[in-house]
């Protein structure tokens, strides 16, 4: 699963790209990992979009928390009782702006014996949105929705990929009834994506 993504844009640039109020978010660009704050786009009380900081990783269910469970960074089952209440309430859905996301291949390069991370982006959209869900707990936090991978992503990770939203579906994800928004939890077309390695934050593992 995605454990790191980049957002190489300032808060002002992100807000302009998503038609949102930048607020006081100090984001100047960089990477996000679970346990790190990153900007997300939410719907304000006035119905407008706002850029706000949220912690990546939702506190686990009480039983898992008592057992020392880690925060939950991904929504893998949209029918889970842990998530369904928030998914049905539009105010808890959010857009997670990114410029690329990282996945590790399951197998090492036979030439080097090392795994090299791959970075996925959209050729036509320097900044794009992943589908997110936030929760109001001790710390306001968010998780990324995932789905089955498309052909391009499956070549690196055959298990899952984050849900990428088409620009024209941003409003639908934020405001539509769950029966409609649920249809957006699907693989993004491979032909609209590009993949690379290295780029400064690929680490041997």
N, C-alpha and C positions, 0 to 999 in steps of 0.2 A: 504494500500500500504506500501511498504518498506520505512521506515523513518530512519532506522539505519542499518548499516552493519559493520562488523569487518574485518580488514585486519591485521592479526597478523603475519606480516613478515616485514623485512627491505626492503629498496629500492633495495639493492643488490640482495636479495633473489627473489624479485618480478621480477626484470630485468632478472635474470637467468631463472626463470620459463617461461617467455614469449619471450625469445630471444631478449631482448631489451637493448638499451643503458640506463643505470641508470641515466645518466646526473648528475645534482646537486640536485636531489630531496632529501630532508632531512628526509623522512619518516622513522620512527623507529618502526612502528606498533601502532595499536590502533583502534578506531572506527571512522566512518564517519556519519554525519547527514547532511540534507540540511542546507546550509549556512556555511559549513566547507570545507576546502580544503582537497583533497585526490588525490593520484596518479592515473593517467590513462595512458594507452598505446595508442599512436597515431603513424601514419605513417609519417616519416620525409620526407623532400624534396628529400633526396637521396633514398627513397623507404624503408629504414630501419625503425625498430620500436624504439620508444623513450619513456621513462617514464617521464611524466611531471605532475606538480600539476595543478589541475583545481578545481574550486569552484562548489560544488554540488548545482545546482539550477540555471536555465537559467532565465534572466530577462523576465517578462511577456510581451505580446503584448502591444503596446502603449496605447490602450484604457484601458486595465486592469491595466497598471502601473499608469495611471492618477487616477484611482479609488482606488489606494492603494493595488493592487493585489500583492500577494506574488510571489516570484520566482517559476518557474515551475520545479519540481524535476523529473517528470516522463513523458515519451512520451506514451500516452495512445491510440492515434489515429494516425497511420502512414500515413493516407491520409489527415491529416489536413494541410491546406496551411501554417500554422506556422512552420511545421516541414519538409514538403516534399522536399523543395529545398535543405536543408542540407543532408537529407537522400540520395538523388540522387547523391550527391557529396561525393566520397569515403573519401576525406581528412578530413571530419567532423565526420566520424564514429570512435569510439574508443572502446577499451576493458577496462572494469572497474574491476580490480583485487579485489577479496574478499576471505575471508576464511569462512565466514558465513553471512547470512542476517537474519534480524528479522522481524517477523510479529506478530500482536496482534490478538487474537481470538475475534470474535464479541460478544461472550457471556462470562460471568464470570463463574468461577469454582463454582458449586453449593455447594461445601463443605466449601469454604472460602469466597465466595461472591466477589472474586477479579479476575481480568484478569491477566494471566501470559504469557509473551511473549514467542514465540517459535522461535528457531534458526535453520535455515536450512543450510546444507552443503552437500558436495559430499564425499562419503566414500572413493573413489579412488583418489581424487584430493584435497590435503590440501589447495592449492590456485587454484581458478578457476575464470572464467571471466563472467561478465554480459555484455550484449550488451549496449553500450552507444553512445550518440551523443553529440558532443560539439559545442559550438557556440562562435564566436569571437565578443564580444561586449565590454562594458566598462571594464569588467573583463572576462577573458576566463573561461567559465563555461561548465558544462555538465549536462545531464539528463539521467536517466535509461529508457530503453524501457520495456514495460510491455506487458503481454499477458494473455489469460485465464489460470487459475490455473490447474495444474494436480491434480490427486486424493489426493495425500499426502498433498499438500498445501491447497487444497479446504477444507480439514477437519478443518483447522484453519481460512482461509480467502477465502470464495467462490468467491470473486470478481476478484482478479488479482494476478499475481506473476511477478517478474522480469524475463526477458529473459536470461536464462543461455545458454552459448555457449559450445558445445563440443570442446575439445582441437583441433581436426582436422578441426574445422570450424572457428578458429580465423582468419586465413588469408582470408578466404572467406568473413567474415564480414567486414574486413578492405579494401578489394580490389575489390570485385565482383560487377558487375552491379546490380543496385537496384532490378531489376526483379528477380535476383537470390538470393541476400541477403535477400530480403523480406521473403523468405521461411523459414529463420531461426527464424523469430518472431513467435515462437510456444512453447507450454509447454514442459519442459524438462521431460524425463522419470522418473516417481516416484521411480522405483526400483533402480535407481542410486543415490538416495538422502537419507539423514538421517535427523532426527529432534530431538531436545532436548529442554529442558527448563532450565531456570536459567542461569548458566554459567557466573555469575558475572555481567551481564548487563541487566538482566530481571528485570524490575521495576513493582511494582504493580500499576495499573492504574484504 
